[in-house]
């Protein structure tokens, strides 16, 4: 179960260790003042109590003279239940403390540690330990860890020769928040060669073909009939001319349909032979058949 933190506990001065008798101020930095944040603590001597006089709910607490029994865990709590970050404060009656970040450190940031004494001068040479092992010695007790990583997380303390050793403090290193972005979808248009051709470009061709298919039989039949009548007028008509005339007449019969347009009607008036022409054509055909029969006899 994850609890959404809407307040943050700050400590001034910013340290997790204090000498006895120091002044310490704690405060809940609220994102929502209506939540009614209260500063609470849990110490080894008093248990879980409210920081301050305990008579009213307060989001801040000032300890004018801090003592060893004030050592413990501090946090902010709202009436609805959520809590803030927790801070562990240590009060010592000794002469050496290690000033370290009281809040978690962001990965990649620099961390400054200061080993100091209660008496002057406070910046004496000091040895710094992590998880019980010596990591370095500093001539002034001041050390900076650059670009901290998760491996730098641990328990730190320091020692000043002739003055003593400080209490241990835990340093927490957190990862940087990651920002997520929506994946971008790129749509690539298909190549022009893959696009279907425009059907409108075929309309003139189709119309031309249709006109040729419709009008060609009329032209052929008209030509054959004109040729036949011209040869007949000159007395040069042959059996092949009569056969061509029959073919032209049959072609006209097969092409013509009862559903005709105005253009078709006009063409029919021009090219279709009249009833008398059909009668003469039939008589000529009978003559051709008789002549052919007599010749065979």
C-alpha positions as CSV (number, residue, x, y, z in Angstrom):
1,X,0.0,0.0,0.0
2,X,1.4,3.4,-1.1
3,X,0.7,6.5,1.0
4,X,0.7,9.8,-0.9
5,X,2.8,12.3,1.0
6,X,1.4,15.9,0.9
7,X,3.7,17.4,3.6
8,X,7.4,17.4,4.3
9,X,9.2,17.6,7.6
10,X,12.1,20.1,7.7
11,X,14.7,20.5,10.5
12,X,16.7,23.6,11.2
13,X,19.7,23.6,11.5
14,X,19.7,20.8,8.8
15,X,21.4,18.0,10.7
16,X,20.5,14.7,12.1
17,X,22.9,15.0,15.1
18,X,22.9,17.7,17.8
19,X,24.8,18.6,20.9
20,X,22.9,18.7,24.2
21,X,21.4,22.1,24.8
22,X,21.2,23.2,21.1
23,X,18.1,24.9,19.7
24,X,16.2,22.9,17.1
25,X,13.2,23.9,15.0
26,X,10.9,21.4,13.2
27,X,8.1,22.2,10.8
28,X,5.6,20.5,8.5
29,X,5.7,22.1,5.1
30,X,2.2,21.6,4.0
31,X,0.8,21.2,0.4
32,X,-2.7,21.3,1.8
33,X,-3.2,23.4,4.9
34,X,-6.7,22.1,5.4
35,X,-5.4,18.6,6.1
36,X,-4.6,19.6,9.7
37,X,-1.0,18.3,10.0
38,X,0.4,17.5,13.4
39,X,4.1,17.0,14.3
40,X,4.6,13.8,16.2
41,X,7.6,11.8,17.5
42,X,8.5,8.5,18.9
43,X,11.3,8.4,21.5
44,X,12.8,5.6,23.5
45,X,11.9,7.3,26.8
46,X,8.4,8.7,26.1
47,X,7.2,6.5,23.2
48,X,4.8,8.0,20.6
49,X,3.8,11.6,21.6
50,X,3.0,14.9,20.1
51,X,6.0,17.3,19.7
52,X,5.6,20.4,21.9
53,X,3.4,21.0,24.9
54,X,0.8,18.4,23.7
55,X,-2.1,20.7,24.5
56,X,-3.0,21.5,20.9
57,X,-2.3,20.0,17.5
58,X,0.6,21.9,15.9
59,X,2.4,21.5,12.6
60,X,5.7,23.0,14.0
61,X,7.8,22.4,17.1
62,X,10.6,24.4,18.6
63,X,12.9,22.8,21.1
64,X,14.9,25.5,22.8
65,X,17.1,23.2,24.8
66,X,17.3,19.7,23.3
67,X,18.4,16.8,25.5
68,X,19.1,13.1,25.1
69,X,15.5,12.1,25.7
70,X,14.5,14.1,22.6
71,X,16.4,11.6,20.4
72,X,14.0,9.6,18.2
73,X,11.9,9.6,15.0
74,X,9.9,12.7,14.0
75,X,7.1,13.0,11.3
76,X,4.0,14.9,10.3
77,X,0.6,13.3,10.4
78,X,-2.8,14.5,9.1
79,X,-6.3,13.7,10.5
80,X,-7.0,11.7,7.3
81,X,-4.0,9.4,8.1
82,X,-1.2,10.1,5.6
83,X,2.2,10.9,7.0
84,X,5.3,12.7,5.8
85,X,8.9,11.7,5.5
86,X,10.4,10.5,8.8
87,X,13.5,12.1,10.4
88,X,15.8,10.4,12.9
89,X,17.3,12.9,15.4
90,X,20.2,12.0,17.7
91,X,21.2,14.1,20.7
92,X,24.6,13.4,22.3
93,X,26.2,14.5,25.4
94,X,29.6,13.9,23.9
95,X,32.0,16.4,22.2
96,X,31.9,15.2,18.6
97,X,29.0,15.1,16.1
98,X,28.7,14.4,12.3
99,X,26.6,16.9,10.5
100,X,25.0,15.0,7.6
101,X,21.8,15.5,5.5
102,X,18.7,15.0,7.4
103,X,16.6,14.3,4.3
104,X,17.2,11.6,1.6
105,X,19.8,12.6,-1.0
106,X,19.0,12.5,-4.7
107,X,21.2,10.2,-6.8
108,X,23.8,12.2,-8.7
109,X,23.9,15.1,-6.2
110,X,26.8,16.2,-4.0
111,X,26.8,15.4,-0.2
112,X,28.7,17.5,2.3
113,X,29.7,15.9,5.7
114,X,31.2,17.9,8.6
115,X,32.8,16.4,11.6
116,X,32.9,19.0,14.4
117,X,33.6,19.4,18.1
118,X,31.6,21.2,20.7
119,X,34.7,23.3,21.6
120,X,36.7,25.6,19.5
121,X,38.3,25.2,17.1
122,X,35.6,22.9,15.7
123,X,37.2,22.1,12.3
124,X,39.9,19.7,13.3
125,X,41.4,16.9,11.3
126,X,39.0,13.9,11.3
127,X,38.6,10.4,10.0
128,X,35.4,9.4,8.3
129,X,33.9,5.9,8.5
130,X,31.2,4.2,6.5
131,X,29.6,1.0,7.8
132,X,32.5,0.7,10.3
133,X,35.3,1.0,7.7
134,X,37.6,4.0,7.3
135,X,37.0,5.6,3.9
136,X,39.2,8.8,4.3
137,X,40.9,11.3,6.6
138,X,40.3,15.0,6.2
139,X,42.6,17.8,7.5
140,X,39.6,20.0,8.4
141,X,36.9,17.4,9.1
142,X,35.0,18.6,6.0
143,X,34.3,16.1,3.2
144,X,32.2,16.2,0.0
145,X,31.0,13.1,-1.7
146,X,30.5,14.0,-5.4
147,X,27.8,12.5,-7.5
148,X,26.5,10.1,-4.9
149,X,25.0,6.8,-6.0
150,X,23.2,3.9,-4.3
151,X,26.5,2.4,-3.3
152,X,27.1,5.5,-1.1
153,X,24.1,4.8,1.0
154,X,25.0,3.6,4.5
155,X,25.8,4.3,8.1
156,X,28.4,7.1,8.6
157,X,30.4,8.4,11.6
158,X,33.5,10.4,12.2
159,X,36.4,10.5,14.8
160,X,38.5,13.4,15.9
161,X,41.7,12.4,17.6
162,X,41.8,13.5,21.3
163,X,38.1,14.4,21.3
164,X,36.2,11.3,20.6
165,X,33.8,9.7,18.1
166,X,30.5,10.9,16.9
167,X,27.2,8.9,16.9
168,X,26.3,7.1,13.6
169,X,23.8,8.5,11.1
170,X,22.2,6.8,8.2
171,X,22.4,8.5,4.8
172,X,19.7,7.5,2.3
173,X,20.2,7.9,-1.5
174,X,17.1,7.9,-3.7
175,X,16.9,7.6,-7.5
176,X,16.0,10.5,-9.7
177,X,12.3,10.6,-10.8
178,X,11.8,9.4,-14.3
179,X,9.5,11.2,-16.7
180,X,7.6,9.0,-19.2
181,X,6.6,10.3,-22.6
182,X,4.0,8.9,-24.9
183,X,5.4,7.1,-27.8
184,X,5.1,8.9,-31.0
185,X,3.5,7.1,-33.9
186,X,4.8,8.1,-37.3
187,X,2.5,7.4,-40.3
188,X,4.4,7.0,-43.5
189,X,2.2,7.5,-46.6
190,X,2.3,4.7,-49.2
191,X,4.5,5.3,-52.2
192,X,2.8,6.9,-55.2
193,X,3.3,3.8,-57.3
194,X,1.2,1.8,-54.8
195,X,-1.8,4.2,-55.1
196,X,-4.6,3.0,-57.4
197,X,-4.9,5.0,-60.7
198,X,-7.6,7.6,-60.9
199,X,-10.6,5.9,-62.5
200,X,-11.7,9.1,-64.1
201,X,-8.7,9.0,-66.5
202,X,-10.3,5.9,-68.1
203,X,-13.7,7.4,-68.8
204,X,-12.8,9.1,-72.2
205,X,-11.2,5.8,-73.4
206,X,-14.2,3.8,-72.3
207,X,-16.6,6.2,-73.9
208,X,-14.6,6.1,-77.2
209,X,-14.6,2.3,-77.3
210,X,-18.3,2.1,-76.6
211,X,-19.1,4.6,-79.4
212,X,-16.9,2.6,-81.8
213,X,-18.6,-0.7,-80.8
214,X,-22.1,0.8,-81.3
215,X,-21.6,2.8,-84.5
216,X,-19.2,0.5,-86.4
217,X,-22.0,-1.9,-87.5
218,X,-24.0,1.0,-88.8
219,X,-21.1,2.3,-90.8
220,X,-20.4,-1.1,-92.3
221,X,-24.0,-1.9,-93.1
222,X,-24.5,1.5,-94.7
223,X,-21.4,1.1,-96.8
224,X,-22.5,-2.3,-98.0
225,X,-26.0,-1.2,-98.9
226,X,-24.8,1.9,-100.7
227,X,-22.3,-0.2,-102.7
228,X,-25.0,-2.8,-103.5
229,X,-27.5,-0.2,-104.8
230,X,-24.8,1.6,-106.8
231,X,-23.7,-1.7,-108.5
232,X,-27.4,-2.7,-109.1
233,X,-28.1,0.7,-110.7
234,X,-25.2,0.0,-113.1
235,X,-26.3,-3.6,-113.7
236,X,-23.1,-4.9,-112.2
237,X,-24.5,-6.6,-109.1
238,X,-23.2,-10.1,-108.4
239,X,-24.1,-12.8,-106.0
240,X,-21.4,-11.6,-103.6
241,X,-23.0,-8.2,-103.6
242,X,-26.4,-9.8,-102.7
243,X,-24.7,-11.9,-100.0
244,X,-23.0,-8.7,-98.5
245,X,-26.4,-7.0,-98.5
246,X,-28.0,-9.9,-96.6
247,X,-25.1,-9.8,-94.1
248,X,-25.5,-6.0,-93.6
249,X,-29.2,-6.5,-93.0
250,X,-28.6,-9.3,-90.5
251,X,-26.0,-7.1,-88.7
252,X,-28.5,-4.3,-88.3
253,X,-31.1,-6.6,-86.9
254,X,-28.7,-8.0,-84.3
255,X,-27.4,-4.7,-83.1
256,X,-30.6,-2.7,-83.0
257,X,-32.6,-3.1,-79.7
258,X,-36.0,-1.8,-78.7
259,X,-34.4,0.6,-76.1
260,X,-32.9,3.3,-78.3
261,X,-31.7,6.8,-77.5
262,X,-32.2,9.9,-79.5
263,X,-28.9,9.4,-81.2
264,X,-29.7,5.8,-82.1
265,X,-33.0,6.8,-83.6
266,X,-31.3,9.4,-85.8
267,X,-28.8,6.9,-87.0
268,X,-31.6,4.3,-87.6
269,X,-33.4,6.8,-89.8
270,X,-30.3,7.3,-91.9
271,X,-29.0,3.8,-92.1
272,X,-31.9,1.4,-91.7
273,X,-33.6,0.5,-95.0
274,X,-37.3,1.1,-95.5
275,X,-40.0,-1.6,-95.9
276,X,-39.9,-1.2,-99.7
277,X,-36.1,-1.6,-99.7
278,X,-36.5,-4.8,-97.7
279,X,-39.0,-6.1,-100.1
280,X,-36.8,-5.4,-103.1
281,X,-33.9,-7.1,-101.2
282,X,-36.0,-10.1,-100.7
283,X,-37.0,-10.3,-104.4
284,X,-33.4,-9.9,-105.4
285,X,-32.5,-12.8,-103.0
286,X,-35.2,-15.0,-104.6
287,X,-33.8,-14.2,-108.1
288,X,-30.3,-15.2,-106.8
289,X,-31.6,-18.5,-105.5
290,X,-33.5,-19.2,-108.8
291,X,-30.5,-18.4,-111.0
292,X,-28.3,-20.5,-108.8
293,X,-30.7,-23.5,-109.0
294,X,-31.0,-23.2,-112.8
295,X,-27.2,-23.1,-113.1
296,X,-26.8,-26.2,-111.0
297,X,-29.5,-28.0,-113.1
